[in-house]
Amino acid sequence: DAAAAQAKSIINKSARAEAVALWLDRIAGPVPHRLLVDSLECAGLDQDRAEAEITRMLAMDLLMEPRSGFYRAVGPP
């Protein structure tokens, strides 16, 4: 909820999704798929957009999947 609340002020939905993923990763480490989708929905994205943003972030190497169904944000070393 904290990650979603901070991201709500970001107008661009893709940037909002990236912010939520990054903040969740920093708070909780590898994030389960359901928690990431729920957090994106709390930040104002509908479920279809949340799923699409996860796919986009994976394709752009902004997220990685260290184990099935869990995501980590990819950031600078």
C-alpha positions as CSV (number, residue, x, y, z in Angstrom):
1,D,0.0,0.0,0.0
2,A,2.8,2.4,0.8
3,A,4.4,1.9,-2.7
4,A,1.1,2.4,-4.4
5,A,0.3,5.5,-2.4
6,Q,3.6,7.1,-3.3
7,A,3.1,6.3,-7.0
8,K,-0.5,7.7,-7.3
9,S,0.9,11.2,-7.9
10,I,2.8,10.0,-11.1
11,I,0.6,10.8,-14.1
12,N,2.3,8.5,-16.7
13,K,1.0,5.0,-15.9
14,S,4.1,3.2,-17.2
15,A,6.3,5.4,-14.9
16,R,3.8,4.8,-12.1
17,A,4.1,1.0,-12.6
18,E,7.9,1.2,-12.6
19,A,7.9,3.2,-9.4
20,V,5.6,0.7,-7.7
21,A,7.8,-2.2,-8.8
22,L,11.0,-0.5,-7.6
23,W,9.6,0.6,-4.2
24,L,8.1,-2.9,-3.6
25,D,11.4,-4.5,-4.4
26,R,13.2,-2.2,-2.0
27,I,10.7,-2.8,0.8
28,A,10.1,-6.6,0.4
29,G,12.7,-8.1,-1.9
30,P,11.4,-10.5,-4.6
31,V,7.7,-9.6,-5.0
32,P,5.1,-12.3,-5.8
33,H,3.1,-11.7,-8.9
34,R,-0.2,-11.3,-7.1
35,L,1.2,-8.7,-4.7
36,L,2.7,-6.7,-7.6
37,V,-0.6,-6.8,-9.6
38,D,-2.6,-5.8,-6.4
39,S,-0.2,-2.9,-5.7
40,L,-0.5,-1.7,-9.3
41,E,-4.2,-1.8,-9.0
42,C,-4.0,0.2,-5.7
43,A,-1.9,2.8,-7.7
44,G,-4.7,3.2,-10.2
45,L,-4.1,0.7,-13.0
46,D,-6.8,-1.8,-13.9
47,Q,-5.9,-5.5,-13.8
48,D,-5.3,-5.7,-17.6
49,R,-3.0,-2.7,-17.6
50,A,-1.2,-4.0,-14.6
51,E,-0.5,-7.3,-16.3
52,A,0.6,-5.5,-19.5
53,E,2.9,-3.3,-17.5
54,I,4.6,-6.3,-15.9
55,T,5.1,-7.9,-19.3
56,R,6.5,-4.6,-20.6
57,M,8.9,-4.2,-17.7
58,L,10.1,-7.8,-18.1
59,A,10.6,-7.2,-21.9
60,M,12.6,-4.0,-21.2
61,D,14.7,-5.7,-18.5
62,L,13.3,-3.4,-15.8
63,L,12.1,-6.5,-14.0
64,M,13.6,-9.9,-13.8
65,E,12.0,-13.1,-12.5
66,P,14.6,-14.8,-10.2
67,R,12.1,-17.6,-9.6
68,S,8.8,-18.4,-11.2
69,G,6.1,-15.9,-10.1
70,F,8.5,-13.5,-8.3
71,Y,9.9,-10.3,-9.6
72,R,12.9,-8.1,-8.8
73,A,13.5,-4.6,-10.0
74,V,16.6,-4.3,-12.1
75,G,18.5,-1.2,-11.3
76,P,22.0,0.3,-11.4
77,P,24.7,-1.9,-9.7
